[in-house]
Amino acid sequence: MAELFATEDGQILTGTLENDILDATGFSDNTLNGLEGDDELFAGTNGQLFGNEGNDSLFGTAGGGGNSLDGGSGNDFLSSNTNDTLIGGTGDDTLSAGGGGDNSLTGGEDNDLFILTSGEFPASINFIEDFTQGDDLLSIGGTDIANSYGDLTFTLTDDGTLITVTEFDQDIALLRGFFGLLRVSDFLFPDDDENYPPTVRDATFELDANSPNGTSVGTLFAADPNDTPDETSLTFDITAGNVDGDGDGITPFAIDAETGEITVADSDDLDLETLPTFSLEVTATDPDGLSDTGTATVDLVEDSNEPPVVADDTFSVPEASANGTFVGTVVATDPDDDALTFAIASGNVDADGDGIAAFAIDESTGDITVADSDDLDFETRDRFELVVSATDPDGLSDTGEIGIDITDVAPTASLGPDSTIDISAPPGESATFRYTLEGNTAPSVFEIGFFDQQDSDLGGVVPGDAGFNEIAALEDATTIFSVLAGGDALEVLPQLLSGLARTIPDHGGRISYYVIEDATRDEVLETGDTDGLSFGSDVLEIVTADNETFDLSFFGGDLLVTADLTGDVPPLGTNSQGNVEGESIDLRGSGNATATLGLGGVDSFAVFDNLAGLYVVDDLNGTIDGLAPGQDGYDAAVLERALEDSLMRGGSGGNTSAAEFGLLALEGGAIYAPFLLSEGGSLFDSSNGGSVLPDTSDGNDPDFPVYTPFLASDGGIDHLRVLGDNTFAFEDQSGGGDRDFNDFVFQLQIEVA
């Protein structure tokens, strides 16, 4: 605790964090800082007192005036002398106006008590700057001055409400900015149980002489000092001046007995020529019968008001624009230059159903802005048709048709760090890339794929960082395609060296690439063996000239792939071909289709004479009537589900040509998986355009090995790869054989039937 006293003018006294006493009495222009604790600060003349934190007491009473007292936070007590400024700050403060008068009292936040005078009349009135009815209280100290609400008179001035002690005709305070009726509950008068009459204030209203019945004329201000601001107990009545001009027994005006609102009751009585002004006597009565009257003067006017005119217009805004984005301004004119109020009357669709409509309008300016960016999706709705109204103060209005076109925002791409591609797309959308094999001299079979670093379960750890989880990356990845060994492709299957492509959607965030040598993502995830797996800049360099076409060079140019940002729709059937064990033709959600054999026919570098085709599965896991791949009887079920017209021969017994294959009908809504019947080529019967498959109706698996997209077909060994859209390559030997995947290659070109 500190006790500090000023010894000269202009000093700064600063307390401690405890309860301090700072005293500048007798000096001027001093600054007192209380800091924390419950401090006592005494002013001199023209000083500045700051209580800061704590429940402080700031005294200007003994000072020479002209001081500024700021309580700060806490429940403070502040007193003044003359020409002082008191600011309570936050907390429930008590502010006492001094006898010298001309003091300014501001309570600040929370519930404050203003003591208007203490025991004697001020030399001049004091000013209460922020009295809030219902929160703050008023008090008059000294019982000889005023003992009850009835001892006071309240007068409205241009600045607020002036409080006068009636008996002595002495003004004591002005409540600046307060124009309501002060009530008994606003004062701290002990045992003031008297019932005081209400107050009704006169008012003048203008009314269009052509107003229909029910038109609101206005409401007189009326209040009962015994009520609280949140309640009223008055009953209203028109007691004189309500002249029935046409003598039909219906007076021209009615009044709501509870609210005091006056409305037109008989429009025939409103005759500008006969009686242009009505002087209505309005009486407000409290429950004990005490009342007051006021005069409502109603002047009839000839209203030549004309309605506004709203111009039709069309605006546009990009999809997914941020909330608050300016769209356009509705143009409306009013012949009378009245202020108009704008509103969206209809057409403001809440496309995503979250309870927030797509657009908002400024009721004063007509500016339309985006209110819910999620509703602006070009692919869902490309245009909104709003009906916008503009209304003048008399209720006259017009509407205009405002069309808002939603423009498509195409995803963009750019080079990211460490051999990545950064994607920018509207929320909920993604980029589509077409990957094309441009060159291949690699000595092995490789699989290439990608994953999104920003939308994975890697916790922000990226390739090259310590703790990077390769398996987790593959779980979130998408397979692009596999590339056969360059030597084999060049010698036997030259059409596989370049030109094969995959169109893949769902690129977003930051795209990072992987490559696996002599294995597939399916096998790595099955076994956990990451030998041959590489990521990003370790094996890849990416260059671009225009941020639309990216050249991907793996292993110093052994594998060359272009990635083209495209708006193309992926070919029919390819939806699942980037998934784990996803080498299938997925026609769910599409209609019937037809398939023809591409690449000129089946290509094969196999010693075996093989048979391949398509079979129908129940789901992407390959299930057939509850049987899962690898279970007893599954191979038999594959042949039972095989499409006879889809069968192809490849290998030492000859390759099926596109002409032999013909046109294959595929029923929409189904999933078709490729299968290979190793050494089953001899079953192919070209003479009748079909084949004779082994009889598996007894549920017994055939003698020939059957390979499918599912690893369980051969104990976890992958026998099938995707080389491009709807382009498949099989390995025909058990256990993976030589793993060159050139034993049976075919492409299906699928179109809507």
URBELHU-V319546 format. One record per residue. N is the residue number from 1. RES is the residue in one small letter. PHI is phi in whole degrees, 0 to 359 (none if undefined). PSI is psi in whole degrees, -180 to 180 (none if undefined). NEAR is the number of other C-alpha atoms within 8 Angstrom. Layout:
N RES PHI PSI NEAR
N RES PHI PSI NEAR
This chain:
1 m none 138 7
2 a 236 143 10
3 e 240 110 8
4 l 241 134 10
5 f 235 135 8
6 a 291 143 12
7 t 242 -7 7
8 e 200 171 7
9 d 290 152 9
10 g 76 15 8
11 q 278 158 10
12 i 245 118 8
13 l 251 126 12
14 t 235 128 9
15 g 278 -170 13
16 t 257 -164 11
17 l 270 7 8
18 e 252 -164 11
19 n 274 110 12
20 d 248 161 15
21 i 240 121 11
22 l 240 124 17
23 d 228 121 11
24 a 243 20 14
25 t 303 133 11
26 g 90 -5 7
27 f 235 170 12
28 s 231 161 12
29 d 58 35 12
30 n 263 156 16
31 t 240 126 12
32 l 242 123 14
33 n 245 116 12
34 g 279 -22 18
35 l 56 -140 12
36 e 273 172 13
37 g 92 170 13
38 d 268 95 12
39 d 261 158 16
40 e 241 123 13
41 l 236 131 15
42 f 242 127 14
43 a 271 153 17
44 g 259 -112 18
45 t 232 136 14
46 n 53 39 12
47 g 259 171 14
48 q 235 122 12
49 l 243 128 16
50 f 235 112 13
51 g 285 -33 18
52 n 59 -138 12
53 e 283 154 13
54 g 101 169 13
55 n 269 95 12
56 d 257 159 16
57 s 239 121 13
58 l 242 119 16
59 f 249 122 13
60 g 248 2 17
61 t 301 -44 9
62 a 268 2 10
63 g 278 177 14
64 g 268 6 10
65 g 92 172 13
66 g 73 20 11
67 n 266 157 16
68 s 242 119 12
69 l 243 120 14
70 d 237 114 12
71 g 288 -29 17
72 g 75 -147 13
73 s 272 153 13
74 g 109 172 14
75 n 269 99 12
76 d 254 158 17
77 f 243 128 14
78 l 230 134 16
79 s 232 153 13
80 s 232 169 15
81 n 244 -80 17
82 t 214 139 13
83 n 56 32 12
84 d 263 156 15
85 t 244 120 12
86 l 248 130 16
87 i 231 117 13
88 g 287 -37 18
89 g 80 -154 13
90 t 277 149 12
91 g 111 171 13
92 d 271 97 12
93 d 258 156 16
94 t 244 124 14
95 l 239 123 15
96 s 248 124 13
97 a 278 130 16
98 g 279 167 14
99 g 289 -19 12
100 g 290 -23 11
101 g 78 179 14
102 d 61 32 11
103 n 264 150 17
104 s 247 123 12
105 l 241 121 15
106 t 237 117 10
107 g 286 -35 17
108 g 83 -154 10
109 e 286 163 10
110 d 75 -161 8
111 n 259 116 10
112 d 243 155 15
113 l 245 125 13
114 f 254 119 15
115 i 266 110 13
116 l 288 -34 13
117 t 197 156 15
118 s 235 96 13
119 g 81 -17 10
120 e 209 160 8
121 f 286 141 10
122 p 290 155 12
123 a 296 -30 7
124 s 211 165 9
125 i 293 154 12
126 n 258 160 15
127 f 240 122 12
128 i 262 119 13
129 e 270 -24 11
130 d 216 42 11
131 f 297 128 10
132 t 241 114 6
133 q 294 135 8
134 g 96 -25 8
135 d 252 -44 8
136 d 258 162 12
137 l 233 155 13
138 l 243 145 11
139 s 219 148 12
140 i 237 113 12
141 g 280 147 10
142 g 93 106 9
143 t 290 -14 7
144 d 282 -13 6
145 i 269 -54 11
146 a 204 133 11
147 n 249 -13 8
148 s 205 167 9
149 y 303 -35 11
150 g 291 -13 6
151 d 277 -1 10
152 l 245 152 11
153 t 238 140 9
154 f 241 128 9
155 t 234 129 7
156 l 282 131 9
157 t 238 177 7
158 d 296 -24 4
159 d 263 -17 7
160 g 155 -149 12
161 t 252 124 15
162 l 265 130 13
163 i 257 127 13
164 t 233 138 12
165 v 279 114 14
166 t 299 -49 9
167 e 301 -37 6
168 f 257 0 5
169 d 50 45 7
170 q 246 118 9
171 d 284 133 10
172 i 241 -29 15
173 a 201 153 12
174 l 239 123 12
175 l 271 99 14
176 r 292 135 12
177 g 77 1 9
178 f 257 118 8
179 f 238 13 7
180 g 274 -167 5
181 l 260 123 7
182 l 289 141 7
183 r 242 167 12
184 v 303 -39 10
185 s 289 -9 9
186 d 278 -10 11
187 f 244 154 10
188 l 261 78 9
189 f 250 119 9
190 p 291 137 5
191 d 57 37 4
192 d 266 88 8
193 d 259 6 4
194 e 291 145 4
195 n 268 123 5
196 y 255 148 9
197 p 290 156 10
198 p 288 172 15
199 t 235 132 13
200 v 239 131 13
201 r 257 140 10
202 d 294 154 10
203 a 204 156 9
204 t 238 135 8
205 f 234 149 10
206 e 255 140 9
207 l 222 130 10
208 d 299 128 9
209 a 297 -17 11
210 n 260 16 8
211 s 295 138 9
212 p 281 167 7
213 n 302 142 9
214 g 94 -11 7
215 t 296 134 8
216 s 283 130 8
217 v 267 -45 12
218 g 156 178 8
219 t 227 125 8
220 l 289 145 12
221 f 287 126 7
222 a 212 142 9
223 a 205 154 11
224 d 252 122 14
225 p 298 -18 14
226 n 273 -10 9
227 d 274 166 13
228 t 266 165 10
229 p 300 -23 7
230 d 266 3 5
231 e 219 158 6
232 t 216 143 9
233 s 237 18 8
234 l 273 152 12
235 t 240 132 10
236 f 252 148 14
237 d 206 147 11
238 i 270 113 12
239 t 256 -7 9
240 a 193 159 7
241 g 84 0 9
242 n 269 78 12
243 v 282 127 7
244 d 274 89 11
245 g 296 -35 9
246 d 263 2 6
247 g 64 26 6
248 d 268 8 5
249 g 86 0 5
250 i 245 118 8
251 t 285 157 12
252 p 292 -26 15
253 f 232 151 10
254 a 236 158 10
255 i 230 138 11
256 d 286 120 10
257 a 297 -24 8
258 e 265 -38 7
259 t 258 -22 7
260 g 83 8 12
261 e 287 132 11
262 i 261 133 12
263 t 227 162 13
264 v 286 128 15
265 a 251 -30 11
266 d 219 96 11
267 s 296 -20 11
268 d 292 -20 8
269 d 279 -8 10
270 l 271 89 13
271 d 240 109 10
272 l 298 -31 10
273 e 283 -37 5
274 t 274 -50 5
275 l 218 91 8
276 p 283 -16 11
277 t 225 134 8
278 f 248 134 12
279 s 248 97 10
280 l 268 129 13
281 e 269 118 12
282 v 250 127 13
283 t 249 132 13
284 a 247 128 15
285 t 235 134 13
286 d 272 174 13
287 p 298 -22 7
288 d 268 5 5
289 g 91 -3 6
290 l 286 142 10
291 s 214 169 11
292 d 213 157 11
293 t 237 151 11
294 g 222 162 12
295 t 253 124 11
296 a 259 107 14
297 t 270 121 12
298 v 248 110 13
299 d 263 121 11
300 l 282 137 13
301 v 229 152 10
302 e 273 115 8
303 d 267 114 7
304 s 259 21 4
305 n 298 136 6
306 e 246 151 8
307 p 289 157 11
308 p 288 170 14
309 v 232 125 11
310 v 256 129 13
311 a 274 134 9
312 d 296 151 7
313 d 200 165 9
314 t 226 132 8
315 f 237 171 10
316 s 220 152 9
317 v 210 139 10
318 p 295 147 10
319 e 300 150 13
320 a 62 21 11
321 s 299 146 10
322 a 296 150 8
323 n 304 138 9
324 g 94 -10 7
325 t 300 131 8
326 f 288 132 8
327 v 255 -49 11
328 g 173 170 8
329 t 246 127 8
330 v 287 127 12
331 v 266 122 7
332 a 222 140 9
333 t 240 147 8
334 d 234 121 12
335 p 302 -24 9
336 d 261 7 6
337 d 57 31 6
338 d 286 151 8
339 a 290 136 7
340 l 250 151 11
341 t 246 124 11
342 f 260 148 14
343 a 207 151 11
344 i 271 112 12
345 a 277 -34 8
346 s 197 169 7
347 g 87 -3 9
348 n 273 79 11
349 v 288 135 7
350 d 267 85 11
351 a 297 -36 9
352 d 265 1 6
353 g 68 25 6
354 d 267 7 5
355 g 89 0 5
356 i 244 119 8
357 a 290 162 12
358 a 294 -37 15
359 f 232 158 10
360 a 234 156 10
361 i 230 138 11
362 d 284 119 10
363 e 294 -20 10
364 s 267 -38 8
365 t 255 -21 7
366 g 82 8 13
367 d 289 127 12
368 i 262 132 13
369 t 229 163 13
370 v 286 129 15
371 a 253 -29 11
372 d 218 98 12
373 s 299 -26 12
374 d 294 -20 10
375 d 281 -14 11
376 l 265 84 14
377 d 236 109 11
378 f 303 -38 10
379 e 290 -22 6
380 t 265 -45 5
381 r 211 119 9
382 d 261 2 10
383 r 202 139 8
384 f 248 138 12
385 e 247 97 10
386 l 269 145 13
387 v 251 118 12
388 v 247 132 14
389 s 253 149 14
390 a 232 128 15
391 t 234 134 14
392 d 271 174 14
393 p 299 -22 8
394 d 270 4 5
395 g 91 -1 6
396 l 285 140 10
397 s 212 168 11
398 d 213 161 11
399 t 235 153 10
400 g 229 153 11
401 e 265 118 11
402 i 245 110 13
403 g 269 137 11
404 i 235 111 12
405 d 275 131 11
406 i 266 119 15
407 t 268 144 10
408 d 286 139 8
409 v 247 111 8
410 a 283 141 5
411 p 300 151 11
412 t 237 161 11
413 a 221 154 11
414 s 206 162 9
415 l 293 133 12
416 g 255 -178 9
417 p 286 154 6
418 d 55 50 6
419 s 59 52 12
420 t 234 168 13
421 i 236 126 12
422 d 267 133 12
423 i 248 133 15
424 s 240 123 9
425 a 213 153 12
426 p 302 153 10
427 p 307 136 6
428 g 84 -4 4
429 e 243 166 8
430 s 215 170 12
431 a 266 151 14
432 t 247 133 13
433 f 241 146 12
434 r 251 117 13
435 y 263 128 13
436 t 233 130 12
437 l 285 118 14
438 e 258 -25 11
439 g 192 150 10
440 n 206 111 13
441 t 236 16 9
442 a 292 143 10
443 p 279 -10 7
444 s 233 175 10
445 v 272 132 14
446 f 234 147 14
447 e 248 138 16
448 i 240 140 13
449 g 205 -177 12
450 f 215 162 12
451 f 214 162 13
452 d 265 113 14
453 q 299 -30 12
454 q 270 -8 7
455 d 229 41 6
456 s 241 176 10
457 d 264 31 7
458 l 267 -2 11
459 g 65 30 5
460 g 85 -6 6
461 v 279 129 9
462 v 245 165 8
463 p 308 135 7
464 g 99 -22 5
465 d 278 151 7
466 a 296 138 5
467 g 87 4 5
468 f 297 128 10
469 n 262 103 7
470 e 295 -39 7
471 i 295 -44 9
472 a 299 -38 9
473 a 297 -43 12
474 l 292 -33 11
475 e 298 -31 7
476 d 266 3 10
477 a 273 171 10
478 t 233 131 10
479 t 282 132 13
480 i 274 -69 13
481 f 194 171 13
482 s 257 155 12
483 v 234 123 10
484 l 288 164 13
485 a 301 133 14
486 g 300 -38 12
487 g 297 -49 9
488 d 299 -45 10
489 a 297 -39 13
490 l 292 -38 10
491 e 280 -42 7
492 v 245 -37 7
493 l 238 67 11
494 p 299 -27 8
495 q 291 -12 8
496 l 268 -4 10
497 l 291 -36 13
498 s 203 163 10
499 g 100 -26 9
500 l 291 143 10
501 a 215 159 11
502 r 228 133 12
503 t 255 119 13
504 i 230 126 11
505 p 275 -167 9
506 d 68 32 8
507 h 269 128 12
508 g 207 161 12
509 g 72 -128 11
510 r 241 114 12
511 i 271 126 14
512 s 240 145 13
513 y 249 153 11
514 y 231 161 11
515 v 217 140 11
516 i 234 130 13
517 e 265 128 11
518 d 58 30 10
519 a 200 172 11
520 t 236 162 11
521 r 304 -40 11
522 d 304 -45 10
523 e 289 -39 14
524 v 298 -44 12
525 l 292 -30 11
526 e 286 -42 7
527 t 257 -23 6
528 g 80 4 8
529 d 276 114 7
530 t 258 13 7
531 d 301 135 4
532 g 87 -3 8
533 l 266 128 9
534 s 227 153 9
535 f 233 143 12
536 g 49 -133 13
537 s 295 -11 8
538 d 298 -34 6
539 v 227 4 10
540 l 226 140 13
541 e 233 135 10
542 i 239 133 11
543 v 229 154 8
544 t 211 149 10
545 a 256 -25 7
546 d 222 9 5
547 n 60 21 10
548 e 238 -34 12
549 t 241 125 11
550 f 242 131 12
551 d 263 118 11
552 l 257 117 12
553 s 246 113 13
554 f 261 142 11
555 f 54 46 8
556 g 69 21 9
557 g 109 0 7
558 d 297 -36 11
559 l 239 124 14
560 l 241 123 13
561 v 227 137 12
562 t 256 142 13
563 a 243 110 12
564 d 256 122 10
565 l 292 123 12
566 t 220 157 9
567 g 261 9 5
568 d 293 151 6
569 v 271 133 5
570 p 304 145 10
571 p 303 153 8
572 l 301 133 10
573 g 96 -8 11
574 t 266 4 12
575 n 307 -38 9
576 s 258 3 11
577 q 286 -5 12
578 g 261 0 11
579 n 274 168 9
580 v 297 130 7
581 e 50 40 9
582 g 259 17 10
583 e 285 69 15
584 s 225 171 14
585 i 248 108 13
586 d 260 106 12
587 l 253 17 14
588 r 296 140 8
589 g 80 6 6
590 s 232 166 7
591 g 274 -169 10
592 n 297 151 11
593 a 220 166 12
594 t 236 151 12
595 a 231 139 12
596 t 235 161 12
597 l 274 123 15
598 g 267 -174 10
599 l 60 17 8
600 g 84 -14 7
601 g 146 -166 14
602 v 284 137 17
603 d 248 142 13
604 s 206 142 12
605 f 238 35 9
606 a 264 148 12
607 v 279 -33 7
608 f 286 158 10
609 d 259 105 16
610 n 251 158 17
611 l 234 135 17
612 a 224 165 13
613 g 181 -163 13
614 l 240 146 12
615 y 227 157 13
616 v 268 129 13
617 v 246 160 13
618 d 276 -24 10
619 d 203 178 7
620 l 288 -8 9
621 n 274 -4 7
622 g 87 9 11
623 t 298 141 12
624 i 231 110 12
625 d 48 44 5
626 g 88 -14 5
627 l 277 133 9
628 a 258 153 10
629 p 307 138 11
630 g 95 -19 9
631 q 281 155 7
632 d 302 135 6
633 g 90 -7 10
634 y 292 -42 13
635 d 298 -38 10
636 a 297 -40 13
637 a 294 -35 11
638 v 301 -47 12
639 l 290 -32 11
640 e 294 -34 8
641 r 270 -2 9
642 a 294 143 11
643 l 274 115 10
644 e 304 -39 8
645 d 286 -8 7
646 s 266 -4 11
647 l 289 140 13
648 m 225 151 12
649 r 245 141 15
650 g 205 142 19
651 g 123 -146 17
652 s 294 -22 8
653 g 271 5 11
654 g 107 160 8
655 n 246 138 12
656 t 291 133 11
657 s 269 166 10
658 a 297 -36 12
659 a 294 -39 6
660 e 293 -37 7
661 f 296 -43 14
662 g 75 -148 8
663 l 249 125 7
664 l 254 127 10
665 a 271 129 9
666 l 241 126 8
667 e 282 132 9
668 g 293 159 11
669 g 85 4 10
670 a 241 167 11
671 i 244 129 14
672 y 244 126 12
673 a 249 139 14
674 p 287 149 12
675 f 222 156 13
676 l 234 127 13
677 l 260 97 13
678 s 297 132 15
679 e 61 24 10
680 g 261 11 11
681 g 299 -29 14
682 s 294 -17 10
683 l 282 -13 9
684 f 289 128 13
685 d 244 96 10
686 s 285 -17 7
687 s 293 -34 5
688 n 251 14 6
689 g 71 22 7
690 g 211 -155 11
691 s 213 164 11
692 v 243 99 7
693 l 283 155 6
694 p 303 146 6
695 d 284 113 6
696 t 240 21 12
697 s 295 -21 7
698 d 278 -1 5
699 g 87 -2 8
700 n 277 139 8
701 d 292 150 10
702 p 289 168 10
703 d 285 -26 4
704 f 277 143 8
705 p 296 139 8
706 v 244 125 10
707 y 245 138 14
708 t 226 -179 12
709 p 293 -8 15
710 f 258 129 11
711 l 300 -27 15
712 a 293 -11 9
713 s 298 -31 13
714 d 218 53 11
715 g 61 37 8
716 g 92 7 9
717 i 263 133 11
718 d 275 125 13
719 h 249 4 13
720 l 218 136 13
721 r 229 156 12
722 v 262 125 13
723 l 261 -17 12
724 g 184 -174 12
725 d 301 120 13
726 n 54 33 11
727 t 239 123 11
728 f 234 150 13
729 a 224 129 14
730 f 253 149 13
731 e 255 131 15
732 d 257 3 16
733 q 252 144 8
734 s 298 143 7
735 g 76 6 7
736 g 100 -14 11
737 g 53 -135 8
738 d 272 -1 6
739 r 55 35 8
740 d 267 -15 10
741 f 56 29 14
742 n 248 18 14
743 d 281 -26 16
744 f 200 106 17
745 v 241 129 13
746 f 213 156 13
747 q 230 135 13
748 l 251 128 10
749 q 261 112 9
750 i 250 132 11
751 e 226 157 8
752 v 296 134 8
753 a 293 none 7
